[in-house]
Amino acid sequence: MPSGIRTWGTLAAALLVAGGIARAQSTVVDGGLALALPAALPTGLSSGVVAGAGRDHGLFAWGVRASWTRAIEDTASWRVRHADLSLLGTGALQAVAGRGTFALRLGAGGTLVHETRRRHQGDRAGLTGDELQTTAWRLLPAAALEGAVALRLAGPWVLVVSGGPSIHLLDGGVHGGWAAGLEIAWRL
């Protein structure tokens, strides 16, 4: 077996022995800032907020995560405003090490995309209706895989940093991206 695999296996075993299996059940509520690639735009960076709630069961956890992000992009002739509202059900494998928790979280659900395209200088040119502005809504199937690190700060307060790849099914294909979050959590 390659030494890299043995090292990761040893690290995983050490994290589990450090308390991941024996931890009591608890509920966690979190909220914070989010950065992501837009679900349907080929470029850009969207920013917004993320919130979640979950239930720990020792090595496993489950929950729900919601995020709203927005991006504004300009081309030579259009200003595009793009908003994503995502809702994902999640499951995670986690391990406790001292004041920290390491988790690998898998989520699946949907992203509601709202896009508005407005032609630059269209008002001055006398454009109206669809020639001036178009608006579209679309619900996309979505999935995400995130690594998360949580650090207990004081009492029930926890700092969480998470991030990883995401995918959306769009026009018969897969649109890959990523998402990241910086959150404050409260463990009940």
Secondary structure, DSSP 8 states (H G I E B T S, - for coil): --HHHHHHHHHHHHHIIIIITT---EEEEEEEEEEE--SS-SS--EEEEEEEEEEEETTEEEEEEEEEEEEEEE-SSEEEEEEEEEEEEEEEEEEEETTEEEEEEEEEEEEEEEEEEEETTTTTTT--GGGTEEEEEEEEEEEEEEEEEEEEEETTEEEEEEEEEEEEEETTEEEEEEEEEEEEEEE-
